[in-house]
Amino acid sequence: MDPSMSNNQVLERIRSIQSGGGSLAKKAVKVADPELMRNALFYFPSWDNAIQAAND
C-alpha cells in the first residue's frame, strides 16, 4: 500500500481532531476517517504510537 498522506499530514490531522474536541478512540477514527487510520498504521506500529507521536 502506498500512503496517500505524509507522516506530517497524519500527525497534523490527529492534532486537529484533538484540538477540535473529537474522539481519538480507534473505532471512532476508523469510522469517521478511515484514510487517516490507514495512513497512521502505515507510518506507526499502532494507533496509540501515532497519537503519542502527535503529542510529542
mmCIF entry with sequence, helices, sheets and N, C-alpha, C, O atoms, coordinates in Angstrom:
data_MODEL
# 
_entry.id   MODEL 
# 
_entity.id                         1 
_entity.type                       polymer 
_entity.pdbx_number_of_molecules   1 
# 
_entity_poly.entity_id                      1 
_entity_poly.type                           'polypeptide(L)' 
_entity_poly.nstd_linkage                   no 
_entity_poly.nstd_monomer                   no 
_entity_poly.pdbx_seq_one_letter_code       MDPSMSNNQVLERIRSIQSGGGSLAKKAVKVADPELMRNALFYFPSWDNAIQAAND 
_entity_poly.pdbx_seq_one_letter_code_can   MDPSMSNNQVLERIRSIQSGGGSLAKKAVKVADPELMRNALFYFPSWDNAIQAAND 
_entity_poly.pdbx_strand_id                 A 
# 
loop_
_entity_poly_seq.entity_id 
_entity_poly_seq.num 
_entity_poly_seq.mon_id 
_entity_poly_seq.hetero 
1 1  MET n 
1 2  ASP n 
1 3  PRO n 
1 4  SER n 
1 5  MET n 
1 6  SER n 
1 7  ASN n 
1 8  ASN n 
1 9  GLN n 
1 10 VAL n 
1 11 LEU n 
1 12 GLU n 
1 13 ARG n 
1 14 ILE n 
1 15 ARG n 
1 16 SER n 
1 17 ILE n 
1 18 GLN n 
1 19 SER n 
1 20 GLY n 
1 21 GLY n 
1 22 GLY n 
1 23 SER n 
1 24 LEU n 
1 25 ALA n 
1 26 LYS n 
1 27 LYS n 
1 28 ALA n 
1 29 VAL n 
1 30 LYS n 
1 31 VAL n 
1 32 ALA n 
1 33 ASP n 
1 34 PRO n 
1 35 GLU n 
1 36 LEU n 
1 37 MET n 
1 38 ARG n 
1 39 ASN n 
1 40 ALA n 
1 41 LEU n 
1 42 PHE n 
1 43 TYR n 
1 44 PHE n 
1 45 PRO n 
1 46 SER n 
1 47 TRP n 
1 48 ASP n 
1 49 ASN n 
1 50 ALA n 
1 51 ILE n 
1 52 GLN n 
1 53 ALA n 
1 54 ALA n 
1 55 ASN n 
1 56 ASP n 
# 
_struct_asym.id          A 
_struct_asym.entity_id   1 
# 
loop_
_struct_conf.conf_type_id 
_struct_conf.id 
_struct_conf.pdbx_PDB_helix_id 
_struct_conf.beg_label_comp_id 
_struct_conf.beg_label_asym_id 
_struct_conf.beg_label_seq_id 
_struct_conf.pdbx_beg_PDB_ins_code 
_struct_conf.end_label_comp_id 
_struct_conf.end_label_asym_id 
_struct_conf.end_label_seq_id 
_struct_conf.pdbx_end_PDB_ins_code 
_struct_conf.beg_auth_comp_id 
_struct_conf.beg_auth_asym_id 
_struct_conf.beg_auth_seq_id 
_struct_conf.end_auth_comp_id 
_struct_conf.end_auth_asym_id 
_struct_conf.end_auth_seq_id 
_struct_conf.pdbx_PDB_helix_class 
_struct_conf.details 
_struct_conf.pdbx_PDB_helix_length 
HELX_P HELX_P1 AA1 ASN A 7  ? SER A 19 ? ASN A 7  SER A 19 1 ? 13 
HELX_P HELX_P2 AA2 LYS A 26 ? ALA A 32 ? LYS A 26 ALA A 32 1 ? 7  
HELX_P HELX_P3 AA3 PRO A 34 ? TYR A 43 ? PRO A 34 TYR A 43 1 ? 10 
HELX_P HELX_P4 AA4 TRP A 47 ? ASN A 55 ? TRP A 47 ASN A 55 1 ? 9  
# 
_struct_conf_type.id          HELX_P 
_struct_conf_type.criteria    ? 
_struct_conf_type.reference   ? 
# 
loop_
_atom_site.group_PDB 
_atom_site.id 
_atom_site.type_symbol 
_atom_site.label_atom_id 
_atom_site.label_alt_id 
_atom_site.label_comp_id 
_atom_site.label_asym_id 
_atom_site.label_entity_id 
_atom_site.label_seq_id 
_atom_site.pdbx_PDB_ins_code 
_atom_site.Cartn_x 
_atom_site.Cartn_y 
_atom_site.Cartn_z 
_atom_site.occupancy 
_atom_site.B_iso_or_equiv 
_atom_site.pdbx_formal_charge 
_atom_site.auth_seq_id 
_atom_site.auth_comp_id 
_atom_site.auth_asym_id 
_atom_site.auth_atom_id 
_atom_site.pdbx_PDB_model_num 
ATOM 1   N N  . MET A 1 1  ? 0.834   -1.187 0.000  1.00 0.00 ? 1  MET A N  1 
ATOM 2   C CA . MET A 1 1  ? 0.000   0.000  0.000  1.00 0.00 ? 1  MET A CA 1 
ATOM 3   C C  . MET A 1 1  ? 0.877   1.247  0.000  1.00 0.00 ? 1  MET A C  1 
ATOM 4   O O  . MET A 1 1  ? 1.821   1.354  0.782  1.00 0.00 ? 1  MET A O  1 
ATOM 5   N N  . ASP A 1 2  ? 0.565   2.155  -0.855 1.00 0.00 ? 2  ASP A N  1 
ATOM 6   C CA . ASP A 1 2  ? 1.253   3.447  -0.857 1.00 0.00 ? 2  ASP A CA 1 
ATOM 7   C C  . ASP A 1 2  ? 0.426   4.431  -0.041 1.00 0.00 ? 2  ASP A C  1 
ATOM 8   O O  . ASP A 1 2  ? -0.793  4.499  -0.203 1.00 0.00 ? 2  ASP A O  1 
ATOM 9   N N  . PRO A 1 3  ? 1.069   5.185  0.825  1.00 0.00 ? 3  PRO A N  1 
ATOM 10  C CA . PRO A 1 3  ? 0.316   6.141  1.647  1.00 0.00 ? 3  PRO A CA 1 
ATOM 11  C C  . PRO A 1 3  ? -0.224  7.291  0.801  1.00 0.00 ? 3  PRO A C  1 
ATOM 12  O O  . PRO A 1 3  ? 0.412   7.717  -0.163 1.00 0.00 ? 3  PRO A O  1 
ATOM 13  N N  . SER A 1 4  ? -1.396  7.784  1.170  1.00 0.00 ? 4  SER A N  1 
ATOM 14  C CA . SER A 1 4  ? -1.974  8.938  0.476  1.00 0.00 ? 4  SER A CA 1 
ATOM 15  C C  . SER A 1 4  ? -1.744  10.227 1.254  1.00 0.00 ? 4  SER A C  1 
ATOM 16  O O  . SER A 1 4  ? -2.154  11.305 0.823  1.00 0.00 ? 4  SER A O  1 
ATOM 17  N N  . MET A 1 5  ? -1.081  10.107 2.410  1.00 0.00 ? 5  MET A N  1 
ATOM 18  C CA . MET A 1 5  ? -0.755  11.262 3.241  1.00 0.00 ? 5  MET A CA 1 
ATOM 19  C C  . MET A 1 5  ? 0.693   11.116 3.687  1.00 0.00 ? 5  MET A C  1 
ATOM 20  O O  . MET A 1 5  ? 1.221   10.007 3.765  1.00 0.00 ? 5  MET A O  1 
ATOM 21  N N  . SER A 1 6  ? 1.326   12.238 3.976  1.00 0.00 ? 6  SER A N  1 
ATOM 22  C CA . SER A 1 6  ? 2.680   12.178 4.530  1.00 0.00 ? 6  SER A CA 1 
ATOM 23  C C  . SER A 1 6  ? 2.591   11.925 6.039  1.00 0.00 ? 6  SER A C  1 
ATOM 24  O O  . SER A 1 6  ? 1.531   12.061 6.649  1.00 0.00 ? 6  SER A O  1 
ATOM 25  N N  . ASN A 1 7  ? 3.709   11.563 6.608  1.00 0.00 ? 7  ASN A N  1 
ATOM 26  C CA . ASN A 1 7  ? 3.796   11.371 8.050  1.00 0.00 ? 7  ASN A CA 1 
ATOM 27  C C  . ASN A 1 7  ? 3.335   12.642 8.774  1.00 0.00 ? 7  ASN A C  1 
ATOM 28  O O  . ASN A 1 7  ? 2.558   12.566 9.726  1.00 0.00 ? 7  ASN A O  1 
ATOM 29  N N  . ASN A 1 8  ? 3.803   13.786 8.334  1.00 0.00 ? 8  ASN A N  1 
ATOM 30  C CA . ASN A 1 8  ? 3.427   15.055 8.968  1.00 0.00 ? 8  ASN A CA 1 
ATOM 31  C C  . ASN A 1 8  ? 1.939   15.346 8.824  1.00 0.00 ? 8  ASN A C  1 
ATOM 32  O O  . ASN A 1 8  ? 1.327   15.892 9.742  1.00 0.00 ? 8  ASN A O  1 
ATOM 33  N N  . GLN A 1 9  ? 1.348   14.990 7.686  1.00 0.00 ? 9  GLN A N  1 
ATOM 34  C CA . GLN A 1 9  ? -0.084  15.200 7.497  1.00 0.00 ? 9  GLN A CA 1 
ATOM 35  C C  . GLN A 1 9  ? -0.890  14.341 8.467  1.00 0.00 ? 9  GLN A C  1 
ATOM 36  O O  . GLN A 1 9  ? -1.911  14.782 8.993  1.00 0.00 ? 9  GLN A O  1 
ATOM 37  N N  . VAL A 1 10 ? -0.431  13.124 8.701  1.00 0.00 ? 10 VAL A N  1 
ATOM 38  C CA . VAL A 1 10 ? -1.094  12.240 9.666  1.00 0.00 ? 10 VAL A CA 1 
ATOM 39  C C  . VAL A 1 10 ? -1.065  12.893 11.045 1.00 0.00 ? 10 VAL A C  1 
ATOM 40  O O  . VAL A 1 10 ? -2.092  12.987 11.717 1.00 0.00 ? 10 VAL A O  1 
ATOM 41  N N  . LEU A 1 11 ? 0.112   13.341 11.459 1.00 0.00 ? 11 LEU A N  1 
ATOM 42  C CA . LEU A 1 11 ? 0.246   13.948 12.783 1.00 0.00 ? 11 LEU A CA 1 
ATOM 43  C C  . LEU A 1 11 ? -0.588  15.220 12.906 1.00 0.00 ? 11 LEU A C  1 
ATOM 44  O O  . LEU A 1 11 ? -1.203  15.456 13.946 1.00 0.00 ? 11 LEU A O  1 
ATOM 45  N N  . GLU A 1 12 ? -0.615  16.033 11.867 1.00 0.00 ? 12 GLU A N  1 
ATOM 46  C CA . GLU A 1 12 ? -1.405  17.263 11.898 1.00 0.00 ? 12 GLU A CA 1 
ATOM 47  C C  . GLU A 1 12 ? -2.897  16.957 11.982 1.00 0.00 ? 12 GLU A C  1 
ATOM 48  O O  . GLU A 1 12 ? -3.635  17.654 12.679 1.00 0.00 ? 12 GLU A O  1 
ATOM 49  N N  . ARG A 1 13 ? -3.341  15.923 11.279 1.00 0.00 ? 13 ARG A N  1 
ATOM 50  C CA . ARG A 1 13 ? -4.767  15.576 11.327 1.00 0.00 ? 13 ARG A CA 1 
ATOM 51  C C  . ARG A 1 13 ? -5.140  15.056 12.719 1.00 0.00 ? 13 ARG A C  1 
ATOM 52  O O  . ARG A 1 13 ? -6.221  15.365 13.221 1.00 0.00 ? 13 ARG A O  1 
ATOM 53  N N  . ILE A 1 14 ? -4.272  14.284 13.337 1.00 0.00 ? 14 ILE A N  1 
ATOM 54  C CA . ILE A 1 14 ? -4.533  13.820 14.707 1.00 0.00 ? 14 ILE A CA 1 
ATOM 55  C C  . ILE A 1 14 ? -4.624  15.025 15.640 1.00 0.00 ? 14 ILE A C  1 
ATOM 56  O O  . ILE A 1 14 ? -5.535  15.109 16.463 1.00 0.00 ? 14 ILE A O  1 
ATOM 57  N N  . ARG A 1 15 ? -3.682  15.954 15.511 1.00 0.00 ? 15 ARG A N  1 
ATOM 58  C CA . ARG A 1 15 ? -3.704  17.168 16.351 1.00 0.00 ? 15 ARG A CA 1 
ATOM 59  C C  . ARG A 1 15 ? -4.976  17.981 16.113 1.00 0.00 ? 15 ARG A C  1 
ATOM 60  O O  . ARG A 1 15 ? -5.538  18.554 17.047 1.00 0.00 ? 15 ARG A O  1 
ATOM 61  N N  . SER A 1 16 ? -5.418  18.026 14.875 1.00 0.00 ? 16 SER A N  1 
ATOM 62  C CA . SER A 1 16 ? -6.628  18.769 14.540 1.00 0.00 ? 16 SER A CA 1 
ATOM 63  C C  . SER A 1 16 ? -7.861  18.145 15.195 1.00 0.00 ? 16 SER A C  1 
ATOM 64  O O  . SER A 1 16 ? -8.727  18.861 15.698 1.00 0.00 ? 16 SER A O  1 
ATOM 65  N N  . ILE A 1 17 ? -7.940  16.828 15.188 1.00 0.00 ? 17 ILE A N  1 
ATOM 66  C CA . ILE A 1 17 ? -9.056  16.141 15.842 1.00 0.00 ? 17 ILE A CA 1 
ATOM 67  C C  . ILE A 1 17 ? -9.036  16.440 17.333 1.00 0.00 ? 17 ILE A C  1 
ATOM 68  O O  . ILE A 1 17 ? -10.070 16.734 17.934 1.00 0.00 ? 17 ILE A O  1 
ATOM 69  N N  . GLN A 1 18 ? -7.836  16.362 17.929 1.00 0.00 ? 18 GLN A N  1 
ATOM 70  C CA . GLN A 1 18 ? -7.698  16.638 19.368 1.00 0.00 ? 18 GLN A CA 1 
ATOM 71  C C  . GLN A 1 18 ? -8.128  18.059 19.698 1.00 0.00 ? 18 GLN A C  1 
ATOM 72  O O  . GLN A 1 18 ? -8.901  18.274 20.632 1.00 0.00 ? 18 GLN A O  1 
ATOM 73  N N  . SER A 1 19 ? -7.638  19.017 18.948 1.00 0.00 ? 19 SER A N  1 
ATOM 74  C CA . SER A 1 19 ? -7.929  20.418 19.263 1.00 0.00 ? 19 SER A CA 1 
ATOM 75  C C  . SER A 1 19 ? -9.398  20.751 19.025 1.00 0.00 ? 19 SER A C  1 
ATOM 76  O O  . SER A 1 19 ? -9.935  21.676 19.634 1.00 0.00 ? 19 SER A O  1 
ATOM 77  N N  . GLY A 1 20 ? -10.044 20.001 18.142 1.00 0.00 ? 20 GLY A N  1 
ATOM 78  C CA . GLY A 1 20 ? -11.460 20.218 17.886 1.00 0.00 ? 20 GLY A CA 1 
ATOM 79  C C  . GLY A 1 20 ? -12.367 19.471 18.841 1.00 0.00 ? 20 GLY A C  1 
ATOM 80  O O  . GLY A 1 20 ? -13.591 19.554 18.742 1.00 0.00 ? 20 GLY A O  1 
ATOM 81  N N  . GLY A 1 21 ? -11.765 18.739 19.769 1.00 0.00 ? 21 GLY A N  1 
ATOM 82  C CA . GLY A 1 21 ? -12.562 18.028 20.753 1.00 0.00 ? 21 GLY A CA 1 
ATOM 83  C C  . GLY A 1 21 ? -13.109 16.698 20.265 1.00 0.00 ? 21 GLY A C  1 
ATOM 84  O O  . GLY A 1 21 ? -13.974 16.105 20.911 1.00 0.00 ? 21 GLY A O  1 
ATOM 85  N N  . GLY A 1 22 ? -12.613 16.227 19.133 1.00 0.00 ? 22 GLY A N  1 
ATOM 86  C CA . GLY A 1 22 ? -13.090 14.953 18.595 1.00 0.00 ? 22 GLY A CA 1 
ATOM 87  C C  . GLY A 1 22 ? -12.491 13.765 19.318 1.00 0.00 ? 22 GLY A C  1 
ATOM 88  O O  . GLY A 1 22 ? -11.505 13.890 20.044 1.00 0.00 ? 22 GLY A O  1 
ATOM 89  N N  . SER A 1 23 ? -13.097 12.618 19.109 1.00 0.00 ? 23 SER A N  1 
ATOM 90  C CA . SER A 1 23 ? -12.635 11.387 19.737 1.00 0.00 ? 23 SER A CA 1 
ATOM 91  C C  . SER A 1 23 ? -11.463 10.800 18.966 1.00 0.00 ? 23 SER A C  1 
ATOM 92  O O  . SER A 1 23 ? -11.480 10.736 17.737 1.00 0.00 ? 23 SER A O  1 
ATOM 93  N N  . LEU A 1 24 ? -10.444 10.373 19.705 1.00 0.00 ? 24 LEU A N  1 
ATOM 94  C CA . LEU A 1 24 ? -9.313  9.679  19.093 1.00 0.00 ? 24 LEU A CA 1 
ATOM 95  C C  . LEU A 1 24 ? -9.377  8.177  19.376 1.00 0.00 ? 24 LEU A C  1 
ATOM 96  O O  . LEU A 1 24 ? -8.393  7.460  19.195 1.00 0.00 ? 24 LEU A O  1 
ATOM 97  N N  . ALA A 1 25 ? -10.539 7.713  19.817 1.00 0.00 ? 25 ALA A N  1 
ATOM 98  C CA . ALA A 1 25 ? -10.718 6.273  20.016 1.00 0.00 ? 25 ALA A CA 1 
ATOM 99  C C  . ALA A 1 25 ? -10.556 5.585  18.665 1.00 0.00 ? 25 ALA A C  1 
ATOM 100 O O  . ALA A 1 25 ? -11.071 6.055  17.650 1.00 0.00 ? 25 ALA A O  1 
ATOM 101 N N  . LYS A 1 26 ? -9.841  4.480  18.666 1.00 0.00 ? 26 LYS A N  1 
ATOM 102 C CA . LYS A 1 26 ? -9.520  3.795  17.408 1.00 0.00 ? 26 LYS A CA 1 
ATOM 103 C C  . LYS A 1 26 ? -10.767 3.487  16.586 1.00 0.00 ? 26 LYS A C  1 
ATOM 104 O O  . LYS A 1 26 ? -10.786 3.727  15.378 1.00 0.00 ? 26 LYS A O  1 
ATOM 105 N N  . LYS A 1 27 ? -11.801 2.963  17.224 1.00 0.00 ? 27 LYS A N  1 
ATOM 106 C CA . LYS A 1 27 ? -13.032 2.621  16.494 1.00 0.00 ? 27 LYS A CA 1 
ATOM 107 C C  . LYS A 1 27 ? -13.696 3.859  15.901 1.00 0.00 ? 27 LYS A C  1 
ATOM 108 O O  . LYS A 1 27 ? -14.204 3.817  14.780 1.00 0.00 ? 27 LYS A O  1 
ATOM 109 N N  . ALA A 1 28 ? -13.695 4.956  16.649 1.00 0.00 ? 28 ALA A N  1 
ATOM 110 C CA . ALA A 1 28 ? -14.319 6.189  16.168 1.00 0.00 ? 28 ALA A CA 1 
ATOM 111 C C  . ALA A 1 28 ? -13.579 6.733  14.949 1.00 0.00 ? 28 ALA A C  1 
ATOM 112 O O  . ALA A 1 28 ? -14.205 7.181  13.988 1.00 0.00 ? 28 ALA A O  1 
ATOM 113 N N  . VAL A 1 29 ? -12.257 6.693  14.987 1.00 0.00 ? 29 VAL A N  1 
ATOM 114 C CA . VAL A 1 29 ? -11.473 7.209  13.861 1.00 0.00 ? 29 VAL A CA 1 
ATOM 115 C C  . VAL A 1 29 ? -11.617 6.292  12.649 1.00 0.00 ? 29 VAL A C  1 
ATOM 116 O O  . VAL A 1 29 ? -11.681 6.777  11.519 1.00 0.00 ? 29 VAL A O  1 
ATOM 117 N N  . LYS A 1 30 ? -11.667 4.986  12.859 1.00 0.00 ? 30 LYS A N  1 
ATOM 118 C CA . LYS A 1 30 ? -11.856 4.052  11.743 1.00 0.00 ? 30 LYS A CA 1 
ATOM 119 C C  . LYS A 1 30 ? -13.137 4.360  10.981 1.00 0.00 ? 30 LYS A C  1 
ATOM 120 O O  . LYS A 1 30 ? -13.176 4.253  9.755  1.00 0.00 ? 30 LYS A O  1 
ATOM 121 N N  . VAL A 1 31 ? -14.181 4.742  11.704 1.00 0.00 ? 31 VAL A N  1 
ATOM 122 C CA . VAL A 1 31 ? -15.464 5.057  11.081 1.00 0.00 ? 31 VAL A CA 1 
ATOM 123 C C  . VAL A 1 31 ? -15.449 6.452  10.464 1.00 0.00 ? 31 VAL A C  1 
ATOM 124 O O  . VAL A 1 31 ? -15.869 6.636  9.322  1.00 0.00 ? 31 VAL A O  1 
ATOM 125 N N  . ALA A 1 32 ? -14.962 7.433  11.223 1.00 0.00 ? 32 ALA A N  1 
ATOM 126 C CA . ALA A 1 32 ? -15.023 8.826  10.795 1.00 0.00 ? 32 ALA A CA 1 
ATOM 127 C C  . ALA A 1 32 ? -13.973 9.181  9.747  1.00 0.00 ? 32 ALA A C  1 
ATOM 128 O O  . ALA A 1 32 ? -14.228 10.012 8.876  1.00 0.00 ? 32 ALA A O  1 
ATOM 129 N N  . ASP A 1 33 ? -12.795 8.560  9.821  1.00 0.00 ? 33 ASP A N  1 
ATOM 130 C CA . ASP A 1 33 ? -11.692 8.936  8.927  1.00 0.00 ? 33 ASP A CA 1 
ATOM 131 C C  . ASP A 1 33 ? -10.818 7.718  8.630  1.00 0.00 ? 33 ASP A C  1 
ATOM 132 O O  . ASP A 1 33 ? -9.680  7.642  9.095  1.00 0.00 ? 33 ASP A O  1 
ATOM 133 N N  . PRO A 1 34 ? -11.345 6.765  7.857  1.00 0.00 ? 34 PRO A N  1 
ATOM 134 C CA . PRO A 1 34 ? -10.569 5.552  7.587  1.00 0.00 ? 34 PRO A CA 1 
ATOM 135 C C  . PRO A 1 34 ? -9.245  5.819  6.873  1.00 0.00 ? 34 PRO A C  1 
ATOM 136 O O  . PRO A 1 34 ? -8.286  5.068  7.048  1.00 0.00 ? 34 PRO A O  1 
ATOM 137 N N  . GLU A 1 35 ? -9.186  6.873  6.078  1.00 0.00 ? 35 GLU A N  1 
ATOM 138 C CA . GLU A 1 35 ? -7.938  7.219  5.395  1.00 0.00 ? 35 GLU A CA 1 
ATOM 139 C C  . GLU A 1 35 ? -6.852  7.571  6.409  1.00 0.00 ? 35 GLU A C  1 
ATOM 140 O O  . GLU A 1 35 ? -5.703  7.152  6.267  1.00 0.00 ? 35 GLU A O  1 
ATOM 141 N N  . LEU A 1 36 ? -7.218  8.335  7.425  1.00 0.00 ? 36 LEU A N  1 
ATOM 142 C CA . LEU A 1 36 ? -6.264  8.681  8.476  1.00 0.00 ? 36 LEU A CA 1 
ATOM 143 C C  . LEU A 1 36 ? -5.761  7.428  9.171  1.00 0.00 ? 36 LEU A C  1 
ATOM 144 O O  . LEU A 1 36 ? -4.560  7.287  9.403  1.00 0.00 ? 36 LEU A O  1 
ATOM 145 N N  . MET A 1 37 ? -6.662  6.521  9.505  1.00 0.00 ? 37 MET A N  1 
ATOM 146 C CA . MET A 1 37 ? -6.268  5.301  10.194 1.00 0.00 ? 37 MET A CA 1 
ATOM 147 C C  . MET A 1 37 ? -5.316  4.471  9.339  1.00 0.00 ? 37 MET A C  1 
ATOM 148 O O  . MET A 1 37 ? -4.294  3.998  9.838  1.00 0.00 ? 37 MET A O  1 
ATOM 149 N N  . ARG A 1 38 ? -5.635  4.287  8.064  1.00 0.00 ? 38 ARG A N  1 
ATOM 150 C CA . ARG A 1 38 ? -4.764  3.507  7.170  1.00 0.00 ? 38 ARG A CA 1 
ATOM 151 C C  . ARG A 1 38 ? -3.371  4.111  7.104  1.00 0.00 ? 38 ARG A C  1 
ATOM 152 O O  . ARG A 1 38 ? -2.372  3.398  7.200  1.00 0.00 ? 38 ARG A O  1 
ATOM 153 N N  . ASN A 1 39 ? -3.310  5.415  6.941  1.00 0.00 ? 39 ASN A N  1 
ATOM 154 C CA . ASN A 1 39 ? -2.015  6.083  6.818  1.00 0.00 ? 39 ASN A CA 1 
ATOM 155 C C  . ASN A 1 39 ? -1.250  6.076  8.134  1.00 0.00 ? 39 ASN A C  1 
ATOM 156 O O  . ASN A 1 39 ? -0.031  5.903  8.137  1.00 0.00 ? 39 ASN A O  1 
ATOM 157 N N  . ALA A 1 40 ? -1.942  6.260  9.243  1.00 0.00 ? 40 ALA A N  1 
ATOM 158 C CA . ALA A 1 40 ? -1.272  6.225  10.548 1.00 0.00 ? 40 ALA A CA 1 
ATOM 159 C C  . ALA A 1 40 ? -0.639  4.857  10.778 1.00 0.00 ? 40 ALA A C  1 
ATOM 160 O O  . ALA A 1 40 ? 0.480   4.766  11.283 1.00 0.00 ? 40 ALA A O  1 
ATOM 161 N N  . LEU A 1 41 ? -1.349  3.796  10.410 1.00 0.00 ? 41 LEU A N  1 
ATOM 162 C CA . LEU A 1 41 ? -0.815  2.452  10.620 1.00 0.00 ? 41 LEU A CA 1 
ATOM 163 C C  . LEU A 1 41 ? 0.266   2.103  9.600  1.00 0.00 ? 41 LEU A C  1 
ATOM 164 O O  . LEU A 1 41 ? 1.011   1.142  9.795  1.00 0.00 ? 41 LEU A O  1 
ATOM 165 N N  . PHE A 1 42 ? 0.360   2.861  8.529  1.00 0.00 ? 42 PHE A N  1 
ATOM 166 C CA . PHE A 1 42 ? 1.475   2.691  7.585  1.00 0.00 ? 42 PHE A CA 1 
ATOM 167 C C  . PHE A 1 42 ? 2.760   3.227  8.214  1.00 0.00 ? 42 PHE A C  1 
ATOM 168 O O  . PHE A 1 42 ? 3.817   2.605  8.105  1.00 0.00 ? 42 PHE A O  1 
ATOM 169 N N  . TYR A 1 43 ? 2.662   4.388  8.874  1.00 0.00 ? 43 TYR A N  1 
ATOM 170 C CA . TYR A 1 43 ? 3.850   5.051  9.427  1.00 0.00 ? 43 TYR A CA 1 
ATOM 171 C C  . TYR A 1 43 ? 4.210   4.610  10.843 1.00 0.00 ? 43 TYR A C  1 
ATOM 172 O O  . TYR A 1 43 ? 5.373   4.687  11.239 1.00 0.00 ? 43 TYR A O  1 
ATOM 173 N N  . PHE A 1 44 ? 3.225   4.152  11.606 1.00 0.00 ? 44 PHE A N  1 
ATOM 174 C CA . PHE A 1 44 ? 3.440   3.824  13.022 1.00 0.00 ? 44 PHE A CA 1 
ATOM 175 C C  . PHE A 1 44 ? 2.995   2.392  13.293 1.00 0.00 ? 44 PHE A C  1 
ATOM 176 O O  . PHE A 1 44 ? 2.098   1.879  12.625 1.00 0.00 ? 44 PHE A O  1 
ATOM 177 N N  . PRO A 1 45 ? 3.628   1.740  14.284 1.00 0.00 ? 45 PRO A N  1 
ATOM 178 C CA . PRO A 1 45 ? 3.278   0.349  14.568 1.00 0.00 ? 45 PRO A CA 1 
ATOM 179 C C  . PRO A 1 45 ? 1.876   0.177  15.152 1.00 0.00 ? 45 PRO A C  1 
ATOM 180 O O  . PRO A 1 45 ? 1.300   -0.908 15.069 1.00 0.00 ? 45 PRO A O  1 
ATOM 181 N N  . SER A 1 46 ? 1.323   1.241  15.744 1.00 0.00 ? 46 SER A N  1 
ATOM 182 C CA . SER A 1 46 ? -0.030  1.152  16.296 1.00 0.00 ? 46 SER A CA 1 
ATOM 183 C C  . SER A 1 46 ? -0.659  2.544  16.311 1.00 0.00 ? 46 SER A C  1 
ATOM 184 O O  . SER A 1 46 ? 0.027   3.556  16.166 1.00 0.00 ? 46 SER A O  1 
ATOM 185 N N  . TRP A 1 47 ? -1.983  2.569  16.491 1.00 0.00 ? 47 TRP A N  1 
ATOM 186 C CA . TRP A 1 47 ? -2.702  3.839  16.578 1.00 0.00 ? 47 TRP A CA 1 
ATOM 187 C C  . TRP A 1 47 ? -2.229  4.621  17.809 1.00 0.00 ? 47 TRP A C  1 
ATOM 188 O O  . TRP A 1 47 ? -2.079  5.841  17.754 1.00 0.00 ? 47 TRP A O  1 
ATOM 189 N N  . ASP A 1 48 ? -1.998  3.918  18.910 1.00 0.00 ? 48 ASP A N  1 
ATOM 190 C CA . ASP A 1 48 ? -1.508  4.587  20.120 1.00 0.00 ? 48 ASP A CA 1 
ATOM 191 C C  . ASP A 1 48 ? -0.151  5.255  19.892 1.00 0.00 ? 48 ASP A C  1 
ATOM 192 O O  . ASP A 1 48 ? 0.104   6.342  20.410 1.00 0.00 ? 48 ASP A O  1 
ATOM 193 N N  . ASN A 1 49 ? 0.721   4.599  19.115 1.00 0.00 ? 49 ASN A N  1 
ATOM 194 C CA . ASN A 1 49 ? 2.016   5.200  18.794 1.00 0.00 ? 49 ASN A CA 1 
ATOM 195 C C  . ASN A 1 49 ? 1.834   6.477  17.967 1.00 0.00 ? 49 ASN A C  1 
ATOM 196 O O  . ASN A 1 49 ? 2.566   7.448  18.158 1.00 0.00 ? 49 ASN A O  1 
ATOM 197 N N  . ALA A 1 50 ? 0.873   6.478  17.061 1.00 0.00 ? 50 ALA A N  1 
ATOM 198 C CA . ALA A 1 50 ? 0.619   7.658  16.238 1.00 0.00 ? 50 ALA A CA 1 
ATOM 199 C C  . ALA A 1 50 ? 0.129   8.822  17.109 1.00 0.00 ? 50 ALA A C  1 
ATOM 200 O O  . ALA A 1 50 ? 0.565   9.960  16.936 1.00 0.00 ? 50 ALA A O  1 
ATOM 201 N N  . ILE A 1 51 ? -0.772  8.527  18.037 1.00 0.00 ? 51 ILE A N  1 
ATOM 202 C CA . ILE A 1 51 ? -1.272  9.576  18.939 1.00 0.00 ? 51 ILE A CA 1 
ATOM 203 C C  . ILE A 1 51 ? -0.126  10.122 19.784 1.00 0.00 ? 51 ILE A C  1 
ATOM 204 O O  . ILE A 1 51 ? -0.003  11.334 19.961 1.00 0.00 ? 51 ILE A O  1 
ATOM 205 N N  . GLN A 1 52 ? 0.705   9.233  20.301 1.00 0.00 ? 52 GLN A N  1 
ATOM 206 C CA . GLN A 1 52 ? 1.831   9.672  21.124 1.00 0.00 ? 52 GLN A CA 1 
ATOM 207 C C  . GLN A 1 52 ? 2.789   10.550 20.317 1.00 0.00 ? 52 GLN A C  1 
ATOM 208 O O  . GLN A 1 52 ? 3.283   11.557 20.825 1.00 0.00 ? 52 GLN A O  1 
ATOM 209 N N  . ALA A 1 53 ? 3.050   10.178 19.076 1.00 0.00 ? 53 ALA A N  1 
ATOM 210 C CA . ALA A 1 53 ? 3.954   10.980 18.228 1.00 0.00 ? 53 ALA A CA 1 
ATOM 211 C C  . ALA A 1 53 ? 3.356   12.362 17.969 1.00 0.00 ? 53 ALA A C  1 
ATOM 212 O O  . ALA A 1 53 ? 4.089   13.349 17.903 1.00 0.00 ? 53 ALA A O  1 
ATOM 213 N N  . ALA A 1 54 ? 2.048   12.440 17.824 1.00 0.00 ? 54 ALA A N  1 
ATOM 214 C CA . ALA A 1 54 ? 1.389   13.730 17.595 1.00 0.00 ? 54 ALA A CA 1 
ATOM 215 C C  . ALA A 1 54 ? 1.483   14.629 18.820 1.00 0.00 ? 54 ALA A C  1 
ATOM 216 O O  . ALA A 1 54 ? 1.455   15.855 18.706 1.00 0.00 ? 54 ALA A O  1 
ATOM 217 N N  . ASN A 1 55 ? 1.595   14.012 19.989 1.00 0.00 ? 55 ASN A N  1 
ATOM 218 C CA . ASN A 1 55 ? 1.652   14.789 21.232 1.00 0.00 ? 55 ASN A CA 1 
ATOM 219 C C  . ASN A 1 55 ? 3.072   15.092 21.691 1.00 0.00 ? 55 ASN A C  1 
ATOM 220 O O  . ASN A 1 55 ? 3.263   15.831 22.657 1.00 0.00 ? 55 ASN A O  1 
ATOM 221 N N  . ASP A 1 56 ? 4.052   14.543 21.024 1.00 0.00 ? 56 ASP A N  1 
ATOM 222 C CA . ASP A 1 56 ? 5.463   14.790 21.401 1.00 0.00 ? 56 ASP A CA 1 
ATOM 223 C C  . ASP A 1 56 ? 5.943   16.137 20.916 1.00 0.00 ? 56 ASP A C  1 
ATOM 224 O O  . ASP A 1 56 ? 7.096   16.500 21.146 1.00 0.00 ? 56 ASP A O  1 
# 
